[in-house]
């Protein structure tokens, strides 16, 4: 086994699996794949039904390549079985729920057994180790705590690492900066756009981030770019690392960059990756872009077999200078659906549509405008005023605006600025309004 | 007694006002009086015209959102305290006033104001009882033409 160069003192046993020789890794994956397919088949009605329709049984998984014969799981399946329909563990064994945005009003629910929570902490610990963090580091966790997986996911991983964790959660930028400075924080976890906002705010407050011991940023939960990385690193002394994850699979900790910052290594012993042509569903070779499909190899409460992430990526099998044998994924900048990630929160236009419909009774013409102002994502929903909803008094129109804004916030979980506009002013193409205008430079 | 006022939704941006005004101008519609309520985001243009139904059709053909609202044209003595006295009448009758604006025409010592009440019918009754002159459409046009 090769020495682990991440850890200053040398090899760290918790990362051993990152360096497994490929044949051993494949063997481990196959054992786990057989276990998880058997578990899902025995306990999840939808999966069993789909296997039966294909005339497949768990015994048909003889090699890793047999994964391609298994049925896909989609976000729609999670919605259709809301809330507990895909659980493979009885509720008594569930110790944690998380939830993320569904495509309409109802969220997607995910669940964890105690073993799942432990596995998650272990894989998050490997993320921190990969970017050179260890016990003794002071980690400010500015991911949101709550139903969102980001906060608790990073929290348990950082504790498992033995770091000192500051569970500050999101928001309150001034307090974030004060604590960064006063506590001598060495690493921060948050969305990259929020960190850019924090950089700007720190400058306004006269705090020089370059003088702080901050040396690593674990940034994820939204797409970002090399340009953002360069800007963050130019204005601070930290190294910005890309972390990838999604609630349906486990949360953060599916893939993480090592100190070479050359694309996130996917923890293949836990999550079996495939890349497919999103149109045909056929697998594409390593290096070719397509939709990332993941199978959870260990998750007990909610096994995901061939979950279609909708994220466009490619698997990079080239050896990395760190020595990890885990393949890397190409930075995710696009999706196959219309999901937007705003301040780390998944937002679908259909959710906003549901909110507008709930308030007005009929669907008005609307447009969603996403912009990044001072490093922070802003969401504006422009709604055309119709004669049914036009009122002669300013107060009534303001109330309408607030009702719309409140309805949107209660569904997607983040604040949206609602702007009432004149009829026929929103752009339409082929008779249909262009729903989303994303002005962020990603 | 009541007048029909047209309200038009406007965005708060340069040029928003000119489109409805130009459309009415092209059709030869004269504005008897108007007011604009504005917020940071949007505005409401309120108009009194001779033929409100025709003006409404013109504006709607232009793509505007138009609403018809009942308002009262009320005479106000043109002297210090004239409006204050009138407002006292409203207060005593517990009339809820949404907004007001003025006509530029004036007759001798009386001005003419447009009031929008939450309940226009209650306002008519209360003003009558207080012997305040509410000018109807026929009388209004007569005065404007004079």
Interface residues (C-beta under 8 A of the other chain):
Chain A: X385 X386 X387 X390 X391 X392 X393 X394 X397 X398 X401 X419 X420 X421 X422 X423 X424 X425
Chain B: X5 X7 X9 X10 X11 X16 X37 X39 X41 X42 X44 X46 X63 X64 X65 X66 X67 X69 X98 X99 X116
